[in-house]
């Protein structure tokens, strides 16, 4: 029978003996644990001190190992990065030197060609004398070889973009069909009838790579990659197999990358022509690992010495600390200061420790105090949760009713119910955010809604529309003084102020009013909104208490939070909320809020010269149509329109973008790029205008100022004025 089969059979007598030994060892371990818990206090101190000292020694050695290892690895990486940067500079200098030789040779050939002295024999001689690899003379199209020093004719081996025949073109390093790496210099003849190509093969590239590979035995592979991702030179040691694909390596960022147990250094080779080559160097970490292993052995020896020293010091300190009870007294002092009763004294049942009884009694007392403290804290939290729940239940009622009424009207295919629904959902989201912020821990400050510099007319109209769609047939709500061209700016908490206005309108209808009117008036430094109803009015004896928290009167389901919230929201804006009421006739709530100057980035009109280019980019077809109608009405011949950034960028590639051209672009487009991204890339400053519905977001306003651009709220597009200069 095989050994494998035997191992799977029943236990023999020796197995039973081993099992019995395990039981005995377990009992001994348990007895040792009991004996430790019952040992004298002096020995416990020694064990505690020795364990602390030994643990500290181990932790120190571990920290040293981590710190020194990271430092050595970083030093190892930096060393090879520096080596590769030196090699990159050497390659760059070689390329620049060869480029100058080729350019000088080309200029000499231009003169020879102009003098009619260029012959096939002379081309062969010049190839040797000028230090270049190949000279070829083509016709104007570059497709027919007139004369060449190469063995076989052909067309241009690289693309020649300078079809205007006005400048010299020097290609990047490329690998030809013959496998040689070279640089092609192409220039027109002086009479612009022919093309002259000068080629220099870079045999020094492979030599430089070989010298670098042999410089350090840890270098496993060095490869130079061209601008199109092709390999221009590759040196590797025998037996080395690259575990990653070249195309994958080219996606890495410049610097150090670890792959398995090998380090790969990505280095850029740049020159004055801004051509960008890359060096990929693979380095073995064998020597580094050996050095790190030697360092770890040294630290292990140091840890052993520190542990022995810890045992000697623990024995001395134990004698000093015997019969001291400072630990218990220190614990009591700490609790008296912090009032944290979760601390305990370690005690063991049936222990001979002389301090055990004292510690047990102290623990019982602390447990009782902690229980009372926890119940008190929980009681305060329950009270706070009840207040928050009441506030949210009150605030969320109005927008939910508006959403319900708007949903019922969506089948009418009207856009207005959708706008009302959007506004109501935004308010509900703000209320939910307030609820989430209110559930923070007791020692944290609850978050508040961020203030916004925004237009007031749309804010007031959003609340008006919510109540208009959900009112009863017997109820009427109207407004006066609210301009369809918004121009009142204030810094407010948008959701809080909407909730405040909504609460006052709700109170009016719940108090029996059949008519509620909103009257907006403005002064140079403030604006005033009067919310007036024809309800039953507020009794004189309670009118001074209506803004108190939890005060309610005349409503069975009232929470007393609506007007409290309204006053707090208005006063947060630096404004005031007052009330005037005549019992039996009605009530007026008067809101006054400071008015801000229109922001400097606001653009309300635009004057253009006839024929000046102006591009409109917006994926909202209604907005784009409005711009088209305004442009057509003025006969703007330079106006172009795009519904995506991609189409706009294609237009820029095909048409020059003048210094006077203006861009009007939306922020939230369907493309991956945002409007601010395009403005930042083009650096248009005052000639860039951001058109967005999120105009009151502070981060958008900050970005517009930083880029020195301007901004148009989308709700101001219709009244926006386009003008022709001098018209």
C-alpha positions as CSV (number, residue, x, y, z in Angstrom):
1,X,0.0,0.0,0.0
2,X,1.3,3.5,-0.9
3,X,2.2,6.1,1.7
4,X,-0.6,8.3,0.4
5,X,-3.1,5.6,1.1
6,X,-1.7,5.0,4.6
7,X,-2.0,8.6,5.5
8,X,-5.7,8.4,4.8
9,X,-6.3,5.4,7.1
10,X,-7.6,5.2,10.7
11,X,-5.4,6.5,13.6
12,X,-3.0,4.0,15.2
13,X,-1.8,3.8,18.8
14,X,0.8,6.5,18.2
15,X,-1.9,8.8,16.9
16,X,-3.9,8.3,20.1
17,X,-0.8,9.1,22.2
18,X,-0.3,12.3,20.2
19,X,-3.9,13.3,20.8
20,X,-3.6,12.7,24.5
21,X,-0.4,14.8,24.5
22,X,-2.3,17.6,22.9
23,X,-4.9,17.5,25.7
24,X,-2.2,17.6,28.3
25,X,-0.4,20.5,26.6
26,X,-3.7,22.4,26.4
27,X,-4.3,21.9,30.1
28,X,-0.8,23.1,30.9
29,X,-1.3,26.2,28.8
30,X,-4.6,26.9,30.5
31,X,-2.9,26.4,33.9
32,X,-0.1,28.8,32.9
33,X,-2.7,31.5,32.0
34,X,-4.4,31.0,35.4
35,X,-1.1,31.2,37.2
36,X,-0.2,34.4,35.4
37,X,-3.5,36.0,36.3
38,X,-2.9,35.0,40.0
39,X,0.8,36.0,40.1
40,X,2.0,38.8,42.3
41,X,1.7,42.4,41.2
42,X,5.5,42.8,41.1
43,X,5.8,40.0,38.5
44,X,3.0,41.5,36.4
45,X,4.8,44.8,36.4
46,X,8.0,43.1,35.1
47,X,6.1,41.3,32.3
48,X,4.3,44.5,31.3
49,X,7.5,46.5,31.2
50,X,9.5,43.8,29.4
51,X,6.7,43.3,26.9
52,X,6.5,47.1,26.3
53,X,10.3,47.4,25.8
54,X,10.6,44.4,23.6
55,X,7.6,45.5,21.5
56,X,9.1,49.0,21.2
57,X,12.4,47.5,20.1
58,X,10.7,45.4,17.4
59,X,8.6,48.4,16.2
60,X,11.7,50.6,16.0
61,X,13.5,48.1,13.9
62,X,10.5,47.6,11.7
63,X,10.2,51.4,11.2
64,X,13.9,51.6,10.5
65,X,13.6,48.8,8.0
66,X,10.7,50.4,6.2
67,X,12.3,53.9,6.2
68,X,15.8,52.7,5.1
69,X,14.4,50.4,2.5
70,X,12.2,53.1,1.0
71,X,15.2,55.5,1.0
72,X,17.4,53.0,-0.7
73,X,14.8,52.0,-3.3
74,X,14.2,55.7,-4.0
75,X,17.9,56.3,-4.3
76,X,18.2,53.3,-6.6
77,X,15.3,54.6,-8.8
78,X,16.7,58.2,-8.9
79,X,20.2,56.9,-9.9
80,X,18.8,55.2,-13.0
81,X,16.5,58.0,-13.8
82,X,19.6,60.3,-13.8
83,X,21.5,57.9,-16.0
84,X,18.7,57.7,-18.5
85,X,18.3,61.5,-18.5
86,X,22.0,61.8,-19.4
87,X,21.6,59.3,-22.2
88,X,18.5,61.2,-23.4
89,X,20.5,64.5,-23.5
90,X,23.3,62.7,-25.4
91,X,20.9,61.4,-28.0
92,X,19.3,64.8,-28.3
93,X,22.7,66.4,-28.9
94,X,23.6,63.8,-31.5
95,X,20.3,64.4,-33.3
96,X,20.7,68.2,-33.3
97,X,24.3,67.9,-34.5
98,X,23.3,65.6,-37.4
99,X,20.4,67.9,-38.2
100,X,22.7,70.9,-38.6
101,X,25.0,68.8,-40.9
102,X,22.0,67.8,-43.0
103,X,20.7,71.4,-43.2
104,X,24.0,72.8,-44.2
105,X,24.4,70.1,-46.8
106,X,21.0,70.9,-48.2
107,X,21.8,74.6,-48.5
108,X,25.0,73.8,-50.3
109,X,23.0,71.5,-52.7
110,X,20.5,74.4,-53.3
111,X,23.4,76.6,-54.5
112,X,24.9,73.9,-56.7
113,X,21.5,73.1,-58.2
114,X,20.9,76.8,-58.9
115,X,24.2,77.1,-60.7
116,X,23.4,74.0,-62.8
117,X,26.4,72.1,-61.4
118,X,24.5,69.3,-59.9
119,X,25.3,65.9,-61.6
120,X,24.9,62.3,-60.5
121,X,28.6,61.9,-60.1
122,X,28.8,65.1,-58.0
123,X,25.9,63.9,-55.8
124,X,27.9,60.7,-55.1
125,X,31.0,62.8,-54.2
126,X,29.0,65.2,-52.0
127,X,27.5,62.3,-50.1
128,X,30.9,61.3,-49.0
129,X,32.4,64.8,-48.5
130,X,29.4,66.3,-46.7
131,X,29.2,63.5,-44.2
132,X,25.6,62.4,-45.1
133,X,24.2,59.0,-46.0
134,X,22.1,59.7,-49.0
135,X,21.2,62.7,-51.4
136,X,18.2,62.5,-53.7
137,X,16.8,65.1,-56.2
138,X,13.1,64.8,-56.9
139,X,10.6,66.6,-59.1
140,X,8.2,69.1,-57.6
141,X,5.7,66.5,-56.6
142,X,8.3,64.3,-54.9
143,X,7.2,61.3,-56.8
144,X,9.9,61.0,-59.4
145,X,13.6,60.7,-58.7
146,X,15.8,62.8,-60.9
147,X,19.2,62.0,-59.4
148,X,20.1,59.9,-56.3
149,X,23.2,58.6,-54.5
150,X,21.2,55.5,-53.5
151,X,21.2,52.3,-55.5
152,X,17.5,52.3,-56.5
153,X,15.1,55.1,-57.3
154,X,11.9,55.8,-55.5
155,X,9.6,58.5,-54.2
156,X,9.9,60.5,-50.9
157,X,10.3,58.0,-48.0
158,X,8.6,60.4,-45.6
159,X,5.6,62.7,-45.8
160,X,6.6,66.3,-46.8
161,X,4.0,68.7,-45.3
162,X,5.6,71.9,-46.6
163,X,3.8,72.0,-50.0
164,X,4.2,75.7,-50.1
165,X,8.0,75.3,-50.9
166,X,8.8,78.0,-48.4
167,X,10.7,76.3,-45.6
168,X,13.0,73.3,-44.8
169,X,11.4,70.2,-43.3
170,X,13.3,67.9,-41.1
171,X,11.6,64.6,-40.1
172,X,11.9,62.9,-36.8
173,X,14.1,59.8,-36.5
174,X,12.4,57.0,-38.5
175,X,13.3,53.4,-39.3
176,X,13.4,52.8,-43.1
177,X,12.5,49.8,-45.0
178,X,16.1,48.6,-44.9
179,X,16.0,48.7,-41.1
180,X,18.3,51.7,-40.7
181,X,17.3,54.6,-38.4
182,X,17.8,58.0,-40.0
183,X,16.6,61.6,-40.3
184,X,15.3,63.1,-43.5
185,X,15.9,66.7,-44.4
186,X,13.7,68.0,-47.3
187,X,13.9,71.4,-48.9
188,X,12.9,73.0,-52.2
189,X,15.4,74.1,-54.7
190,X,15.9,77.8,-55.1
191,X,13.8,77.9,-58.2
192,X,11.0,76.0,-56.4
193,X,10.9,73.4,-59.2
194,X,12.5,70.4,-57.4
195,X,12.9,68.9,-54.0
196,X,16.2,68.0,-52.4
197,X,16.3,65.2,-49.8
198,X,19.3,64.7,-47.5
199,X,19.3,61.5,-45.3
200,X,21.7,60.8,-42.4
201,X,21.7,57.3,-40.8
202,X,22.1,57.3,-37.1
203,X,24.4,54.5,-36.5
204,X,25.4,56.2,-33.2
205,X,22.0,55.4,-31.7
206,X,22.7,51.7,-31.4
207,X,26.3,52.4,-30.2
208,X,25.0,54.8,-27.4
209,X,22.5,52.2,-26.3
210,X,25.1,49.5,-26.2
211,X,27.5,51.6,-24.2
212,X,24.7,52.4,-21.7
213,X,23.7,48.8,-21.4
214,X,27.3,47.7,-20.7
215,X,27.8,50.6,-18.2
216,X,25.9,48.7,-15.5
217,X,25.5,44.9,-15.2
218,X,22.0,45.4,-13.9
219,X,20.8,46.9,-17.2
220,X,18.8,44.2,-18.9
221,X,17.3,46.1,-21.8
222,X,17.4,49.6,-23.4
223,X,15.0,50.6,-26.2
224,X,14.6,53.9,-28.1
225,X,11.0,54.5,-29.4
226,X,10.1,56.9,-32.1
227,X,7.4,59.5,-32.1
228,X,5.0,57.1,-33.8
229,X,5.7,54.3,-31.3
230,X,8.1,52.4,-33.5
231,X,11.4,50.9,-32.1
232,X,14.5,52.8,-33.3
233,X,17.0,50.8,-31.4
234,X,16.9,47.9,-28.9
235,X,19.8,46.4,-26.9
236,X,19.2,43.6,-24.4
237,X,21.3,41.0,-22.6
238,X,21.2,37.4,-23.6
239,X,18.4,35.4,-22.0
240,X,16.3,38.4,-21.1
241,X,12.6,38.1,-22.1
242,X,10.4,41.2,-21.8
243,X,7.2,40.4,-19.9
244,X,5.3,43.4,-21.2
245,X,4.3,44.6,-24.6
246,X,5.9,47.7,-26.1
247,X,2.5,49.3,-26.9
248,X,1.5,48.8,-23.2
249,X,4.8,50.3,-22.0
250,X,4.3,53.4,-24.1
251,X,1.1,54.2,-22.2
252,X,3.1,54.6,-18.9
253,X,3.9,58.0,-17.5
254,X,7.5,59.3,-17.5
255,X,9.4,57.9,-14.5
256,X,9.8,54.6,-12.7
257,X,7.5,51.6,-13.0
258,X,8.0,48.2,-11.3
259,X,7.1,45.1,-13.2
260,X,7.4,41.9,-11.2
261,X,11.0,42.1,-9.8
262,X,12.3,44.4,-12.4
263,X,12.3,48.2,-12.7
264,X,11.3,49.9,-16.0
265,X,12.4,53.6,-16.4
266,X,10.5,55.7,-19.0
267,X,12.5,58.7,-20.1
268,X,11.6,61.4,-22.6
269,X,14.1,62.6,-25.2
270,X,13.3,66.1,-26.4
271,X,15.0,68.5,-28.6
272,X,14.6,72.1,-29.9
273,X,12.1,70.9,-32.6
274,X,9.9,69.6,-29.8
275,X,10.1,66.0,-31.2
276,X,9.5,63.6,-28.4
277,X,11.2,60.2,-28.3
278,X,11.1,57.8,-25.4
279,X,13.7,55.5,-23.8
280,X,12.5,52.3,-22.1
281,X,15.1,50.8,-19.8
282,X,14.6,47.6,-17.9
283,X,16.8,47.2,-14.8
284,X,17.3,44.1,-12.6
285,X,16.7,44.6,-8.9
286,X,19.1,41.7,-7.9
287,X,21.8,43.9,-6.4
288,X,19.2,46.0,-4.7
289,X,17.5,43.0,-3.1
290,X,20.8,41.6,-1.9
291,X,21.6,45.0,-0.2
292,X,18.2,45.1,1.4
293,X,18.6,41.6,2.7
294,X,21.9,42.5,4.3
295,X,20.3,45.5,5.9
296,X,17.5,43.3,7.3
297,X,20.0,40.9,8.9
298,X,21.7,43.9,10.6
299,X,18.4,45.2,12.0
300,X,17.5,41.7,13.3
301,X,20.7,41.7,15.3
302,X,19.9,45.2,16.6
303,X,16.4,44.0,17.6
304,X,17.9,41.1,19.6
305,X,20.3,43.4,21.4
306,X,17.5,45.9,22.3
307,X,15.2,43.1,23.6
308,X,18.0,41.9,26.0
309,X,18.5,45.4,27.1
310,X,14.8,45.8,27.7
311,X,14.8,42.7,30.0
312,X,17.6,44.2,32.1
313,X,15.9,47.6,32.4
314,X,12.5,46.0,33.2
315,X,14.0,44.1,36.2
316,X,15.4,47.4,37.6
317,X,12.1,49.3,37.1
318,X,10.0,46.6,38.7
319,X,11.8,47.0,42.0
320,X,11.3,50.8,41.8
321,X,7.6,50.6,41.0
322,X,6.6,48.0,43.6
323,X,3.9,48.9,46.1
324,X,2.8,51.9,44.0
325,X,-0.8,52.4,43.2
326,X,-0.3,55.5,40.9
327,X,-2.0,53.7,38.1
328,X,-5.4,53.6,39.8
329,X,-5.1,57.2,41.1
330,X,-4.1,58.5,37.7
331,X,-7.1,56.8,36.1
332,X,-9.4,58.5,38.6
333,X,-7.8,61.9,38.0
334,X,-8.3,61.4,34.2
335,X,-12.0,60.5,34.6
336,X,-12.7,63.5,36.9
337,X,-11.4,65.8,34.1
338,X,-12.8,64.2,31.0
339,X,-16.0,62.7,32.4
340,X,-15.3,59.6,30.2
341,X,-16.5,56.6,32.3
342,X,-15.5,54.0,29.7
343,X,-12.1,53.3,31.2
344,X,-11.6,50.2,33.4
345,X,-9.1,48.6,35.7
346,X,-8.0,45.2,34.6
347,X,-9.0,42.6,37.3
348,X,-9.1,38.8,37.4
349,X,-11.5,36.6,39.4
350,X,-9.9,34.6,42.3
351,X,-6.6,36.5,41.9
352,X,-4.2,36.9,44.8
353,X,-3.4,40.4,43.6
354,X,-3.7,42.8,46.6
355,X,-5.2,45.5,44.3
356,X,-7.8,43.2,42.7
357,X,-10.7,44.0,45.2
358,X,-10.1,47.7,44.9
359,X,-10.1,47.5,41.1
360,X,-13.3,45.5,41.0
361,X,-15.2,47.9,43.1
362,X,-13.9,50.8,41.0
363,X,-15.1,49.1,37.8
364,X,-18.6,48.5,39.2
365,X,-18.9,52.2,40.0
366,X,-17.6,53.3,36.6
367,X,-20.1,50.9,34.8
368,X,-23.0,52.5,36.7
369,X,-21.8,56.0,35.9
370,X,-21.3,55.2,32.2
371,X,-24.8,53.7,32.0
372,X,-26.4,56.8,33.4
373,X,-24.3,59.0,31.1
374,X,-25.3,57.0,28.0
375,X,-29.0,57.2,28.8
376,X,-28.7,61.0,29.3
377,X,-27.0,61.5,26.0
378,X,-29.5,59.3,24.1
379,X,-32.3,61.3,25.6
380,X,-30.9,64.5,24.3
381,X,-30.3,63.0,20.8
382,X,-33.9,61.7,20.7
383,X,-35.1,65.2,21.5
384,X,-33.0,66.7,18.7
385,X,-34.1,64.0,16.2
386,X,-37.8,64.8,17.0
387,X,-37.2,68.5,16.3
388,X,-35.4,67.8,13.0
389,X,-38.1,65.3,11.9
390,X,-40.8,67.9,12.6
391,X,-39.0,70.6,10.7
392,X,-38.4,68.4,7.6
393,X,-42.0,67.1,7.6
394,X,-43.2,70.7,7.6
395,X,-40.8,71.9,4.9
396,X,-41.2,69.0,2.5
397,X,-45.0,69.1,2.5
398,X,-45.3,72.0,0.1
399,X,-42.9,70.9,-2.6
400,X,-44.4,67.4,-2.5
401,X,-47.8,68.8,-3.1
402,X,-46.5,70.9,-6.0
403,X,-44.8,67.8,-7.6
404,X,-48.0,65.8,-7.3
405,X,-50.1,68.5,-9.0
406,X,-47.4,69.0,-11.7
407,X,-47.2,65.3,-12.4
408,X,-51.0,65.3,-12.9
409,X,-50.5,68.0,-15.6
410,X,-47.6,66.5,-17.5
411,X,-50.0,64.7,-19.9
412,X,-51.0,68.1,-21.2
413,X,-47.5,68.2,-23.0
414,X,-46.8,71.6,-21.4
415,X,-43.3,72.6,-20.6
416,X,-44.2,74.7,-17.5
417,X,-45.3,71.7,-15.3
418,X,-41.9,70.1,-16.0
419,X,-40.1,73.3,-15.0
420,X,-42.2,73.4,-11.8
421,X,-41.5,69.8,-11.1
422,X,-37.8,70.4,-11.6
423,X,-37.8,73.3,-9.1
424,X,-39.8,71.3,-6.5
425,X,-37.5,68.4,-6.8
426,X,-34.5,70.7,-6.2
427,X,-36.2,72.0,-3.1
428,X,-36.9,68.5,-1.8
429,X,-33.3,67.5,-2.5
430,X,-32.2,70.6,-0.5
431,X,-34.5,69.6,2.4
432,X,-33.2,66.0,2.4
433,X,-29.6,67.4,2.4
434,X,-30.5,69.5,5.4
435,X,-31.9,66.4,7.2
436,X,-28.7,64.5,6.4
437,X,-26.6,67.4,7.8
438,X,-28.7,67.5,10.9
439,X,-27.8,63.9,11.8
440,X,-24.1,64.6,12.4
441,X,-22.5,63.5,15.6
442,X,-23.0,65.6,18.7
443,X,-19.5,67.1,18.7
444,X,-19.7,68.2,15.1
445,X,-21.2,71.3,13.6
446,X,-24.1,70.6,11.1
447,X,-23.5,71.7,7.5
448,X,-25.3,74.7,6.2
449,X,-26.5,75.5,2.6
450,X,-23.8,77.3,0.6
451,X,-24.8,80.9,-0.3
452,X,-25.2,81.9,-3.9
453,X,-25.0,85.2,-5.8
454,X,-28.2,84.7,-7.9
455,X,-31.1,86.4,-9.6
456,X,-34.2,86.9,-7.4
457,X,-37.0,87.1,-10.0
458,X,-36.7,83.5,-11.1
459,X,-36.4,82.3,-7.5
460,X,-39.7,84.1,-6.6
461,X,-41.5,82.9,-9.7
462,X,-40.5,79.3,-9.0
463,X,-42.3,79.4,-5.7
464,X,-45.3,81.2,-7.3
465,X,-45.6,78.5,-10.0
466,X,-45.5,75.7,-7.4
467,X,-48.5,77.1,-5.5
468,X,-50.3,78.1,-8.7
469,X,-50.5,74.5,-10.0
470,X,-51.7,73.0,-6.7
471,X,-54.2,75.6,-5.4
472,X,-57.9,74.9,-5.2
473,X,-60.4,76.3,-7.6
474,X,-61.6,78.7,-4.9
475,X,-58.1,80.0,-4.3
476,X,-56.2,82.6,-6.3
477,X,-52.6,83.6,-6.3
478,X,-51.1,86.5,-8.3
479,X,-48.0,88.7,-8.6
480,X,-47.0,92.2,-9.5
481,X,-43.7,94.0,-10.1
482,X,-41.8,90.9,-11.1
483,X,-40.0,91.7,-14.4
484,X,-39.6,89.1,-17.1
485,X,-36.1,90.4,-17.5
486,X,-34.4,89.4,-14.3
487,X,-32.0,92.0,-12.9
488,X,-32.2,91.8,-9.1
489,X,-29.0,90.2,-7.6
490,X,-28.6,89.1,-4.0
491,X,-26.5,86.6,-2.0
492,X,-28.9,84.1,-0.5
493,X,-29.4,80.5,0.5
494,X,-31.6,79.5,-2.4
495,X,-33.4,76.4,-1.0
496,X,-33.9,78.1,2.4
497,X,-35.3,81.3,0.9
498,X,-37.7,79.3,-1.4
499,X,-38.9,77.3,1.6
500,X,-39.4,80.6,3.6
501,X,-41.6,82.1,0.8
502,X,-43.5,78.8,0.4
503,X,-44.1,78.6,4.2
504,X,-45.7,82.1,4.3
505,X,-47.9,81.3,1.3
506,X,-49.0,78.0,2.9
507,X,-49.9,79.7,6.1
508,X,-52.1,82.2,4.2
509,X,-54.2,79.5,2.5
510,X,-54.3,77.4,5.6
511,X,-55.6,80.5,7.5
512,X,-58.6,80.6,5.1
513,X,-57.4,83.1,2.6
514,X,-58.9,82.9,-0.9
515,X,-56.5,85.4,-2.5
516,X,-52.7,85.7,-2.1
517,X,-50.7,88.4,-3.9
518,X,-47.0,88.8,-4.3
519,X,-45.8,92.4,-4.8
520,X,-42.1,93.0,-5.6
521,X,-40.6,96.5,-5.4
522,X,-37.0,97.6,-5.6
523,X,-34.8,100.4,-4.3
524,X,-31.1,101.2,-5.1
525,X,-29.8,99.1,-2.2
526,X,-32.6,96.6,-1.4
527,X,-35.7,94.9,-2.8
528,X,-38.9,94.2,-1.0
529,X,-41.4,91.3,-1.4
530,X,-44.8,91.7,0.2
531,X,-46.9,88.5,0.6
532,X,-50.5,89.7,1.2
533,X,-53.6,87.6,1.8
534,X,-57.3,88.2,2.6
535,X,-57.4,85.5,5.4
536,X,-58.7,85.8,8.9
537,X,-55.7,87.6,10.1
538,X,-53.6,87.1,13.2
539,X,-54.9,87.9,16.7
540,X,-53.2,90.8,18.3
541,X,-52.3,88.9,21.5
542,X,-50.2,86.3,19.6
543,X,-48.7,88.3,16.7
544,X,-45.4,88.9,18.6
545,X,-45.0,85.2,19.2
546,X,-45.6,83.8,15.7
547,X,-41.8,83.7,14.8
548,X,-41.0,81.6,17.9
549,X,-39.9,78.0,17.4
550,X,-42.7,75.5,18.1
551,X,-45.3,78.2,18.5
552,X,-48.6,77.4,16.7
553,X,-52.1,78.6,16.9
554,X,-55.4,77.6,15.1
555,X,-54.0,74.6,13.2
556,X,-54.4,71.0,14.5
557,X,-51.4,69.7,12.6
558,X,-49.2,72.8,13.0
559,X,-45.6,72.3,14.2
560,X,-44.7,76.0,14.8
561,X,-41.6,75.7,12.5
562,X,-42.7,77.4,9.3
563,X,-42.5,81.0,10.3
564,X,-39.5,80.3,12.5
565,X,-37.6,78.9,9.5
566,X,-38.8,81.8,7.3
567,X,-37.5,84.5,9.7
568,X,-34.1,82.6,10.1
569,X,-33.7,82.3,6.4
570,X,-34.4,86.0,5.6
571,X,-32.2,87.2,8.4
572,X,-29.3,85.0,7.3
573,X,-29.3,87.0,4.0
574,X,-28.9,90.2,6.0
575,X,-32.6,91.1,5.5
576,X,-35.6,91.5,7.7
577,X,-39.1,89.9,8.0
578,X,-42.0,91.8,9.5
579,X,-45.7,91.2,9.7
580,X,-48.8,93.4,9.5
581,X,-52.2,91.9,10.2
582,X,-55.8,93.1,10.8
583,X,-58.0,90.4,12.4
584,X,-60.8,89.5,10.0
585,X,-59.2,91.3,7.0
586,X,-55.9,89.7,6.2
587,X,-52.1,89.6,6.8
588,X,-49.1,90.9,5.0
589,X,-45.6,89.5,5.4
590,X,-42.9,92.0,4.3
591,X,-39.5,90.7,3.3
592,X,-36.6,93.1,2.7
593,X,-33.2,91.8,1.5
594,X,-30.1,93.7,0.5
595,X,-29.5,94.1,-3.2
596,X,-26.1,93.4,-4.8
597,X,-24.6,95.1,-7.8
598,X,-24.6,93.1,-11.0
599,X,-21.4,91.0,-11.1
600,X,-18.5,92.2,-13.2
601,X,-18.6,89.0,-15.3
602,X,-22.2,89.5,-16.3
603,X,-22.6,90.1,-20.1
604,X,-26.0,91.8,-21.1
605,X,-25.2,92.9,-24.6
606,X,-22.6,92.3,-27.3
607,X,-21.5,94.7,-30.1
608,X,-20.0,93.1,-33.2
609,X,-18.4,94.3,-36.4
610,X,-20.0,93.2,-39.7
611,X,-18.3,89.9,-40.7
612,X,-16.7,89.3,-37.3
613,X,-16.7,85.7,-36.4
614,X,-18.8,84.6,-33.4
615,X,-19.4,80.9,-32.6
616,X,-22.3,79.7,-30.5
617,X,-21.9,76.2,-28.9
618,X,-24.9,74.7,-27.1
619,X,-26.7,71.3,-27.0
620,X,-30.0,73.0,-26.1
621,X,-31.6,73.4,-29.5
622,X,-34.0,76.0,-28.2
623,X,-31.2,78.2,-27.0
624,X,-29.3,77.6,-30.2
625,X,-32.4,78.5,-32.2
626,X,-32.7,81.8,-30.3
627,X,-29.1,82.8,-31.1
628,X,-29.7,81.9,-34.8
629,X,-32.8,84.1,-34.9
630,X,-31.0,87.0,-33.3
631,X,-28.0,86.6,-35.7
632,X,-30.2,86.4,-38.8
633,X,-32.2,89.5,-37.7
634,X,-28.9,91.5,-37.7
635,X,-27.5,89.7,-40.8
636,X,-24.4,88.6,-39.0
637,X,-22.4,86.8,-41.7
638,X,-19.7,85.6,-39.3
639,X,-22.1,83.7,-37.0
640,X,-21.6,79.9,-36.8
641,X,-23.6,77.5,-34.7
642,X,-22.7,74.1,-33.2
643,X,-24.5,71.6,-30.9
644,X,-21.4,69.9,-29.6
645,X,-17.7,70.6,-28.8
646,X,-16.6,68.0,-31.2
647,X,-18.2,69.8,-34.2
648,X,-16.8,73.1,-33.0
649,X,-13.3,71.7,-32.8
650,X,-13.6,70.2,-36.3
651,X,-14.5,73.7,-37.6
652,X,-11.5,75.2,-35.9
653,X,-9.2,72.6,-37.5
654,X,-10.5,73.6,-41.0
655,X,-10.9,77.3,-40.5
656,X,-8.4,79.8,-38.9
657,X,-9.5,81.3,-35.6
658,X,-8.9,85.0,-35.7
659,X,-7.8,87.1,-32.7
660,X,-11.1,89.0,-32.9
661,X,-13.4,85.9,-32.9
662,X,-15.8,85.5,-30.0
663,X,-17.0,82.2,-28.5
664,X,-20.3,81.8,-26.7
665,X,-20.4,78.3,-25.2
666,X,-22.6,76.3,-22.8
667,X,-21.0,74.7,-19.7
668,X,-22.9,71.4,-19.5
669,X,-22.6,69.9,-23.0
670,X,-23.0,66.2,-23.9
671,X,-19.3,66.0,-24.7
672,X,-16.6,64.9,-22.3
673,X,-15.3,68.5,-22.3
674,X,-17.1,71.3,-20.4
675,X,-17.5,74.8,-21.6
676,X,-14.9,76.1,-19.1
677,X,-12.4,73.5,-20.3
678,X,-12.7,74.9,-23.9
679,X,-12.3,78.5,-22.7
680,X,-9.3,77.6,-20.6
681,X,-7.6,75.7,-23.5
682,X,-8.2,78.5,-26.0
683,X,-7.2,81.3,-23.5
684,X,-9.8,83.7,-25.0
685,X,-10.3,85.8,-21.9
686,X,-12.8,88.7,-22.7
687,X,-13.6,87.1,-26.0
688,X,-15.1,84.0,-24.3
689,X,-18.7,84.0,-22.9
690,X,-20.0,81.1,-20.8
691,X,-23.8,80.6,-21.2
692,X,-25.3,78.3,-18.5
693,X,-28.2,77.6,-16.2
694,X,-25.7,77.0,-13.4
695,X,-24.6,80.6,-13.4
696,X,-25.1,81.0,-9.7
697,X,-22.7,78.2,-8.7
698,X,-19.8,79.8,-6.9
699,X,-17.1,77.6,-8.4
700,X,-18.4,78.5,-11.9
701,X,-18.3,82.2,-11.1
702,X,-14.7,81.8,-9.7
703,X,-13.5,79.9,-12.8
704,X,-15.0,82.6,-15.1
705,X,-13.1,85.3,-13.1
706,X,-9.9,83.4,-13.2
707,X,-10.1,83.0,-17.0
708,X,-11.0,86.7,-17.4
709,X,-14.1,85.6,-19.3
710,X,-17.8,86.7,-19.1
711,X,-21.0,84.9,-18.3
712,X,-24.6,84.9,-19.5
713,X,-27.4,83.2,-17.5
714,X,-29.5,81.1,-19.9
715,X,-32.6,82.7,-18.6
716,X,-31.3,86.1,-20.0
717,X,-30.7,84.8,-23.5
718,X,-34.1,86.0,-24.8
719,X,-33.6,89.7,-23.7
720,X,-29.9,89.6,-24.6
721,X,-29.0,92.3,-27.1
722,X,-26.8,91.7,-30.1
723,X,-25.7,94.8,-32.0
724,X,-23.8,95.8,-35.1
725,X,-21.1,98.3,-34.5
726,X,-21.8,101.8,-35.8
727,X,-25.3,100.7,-36.8
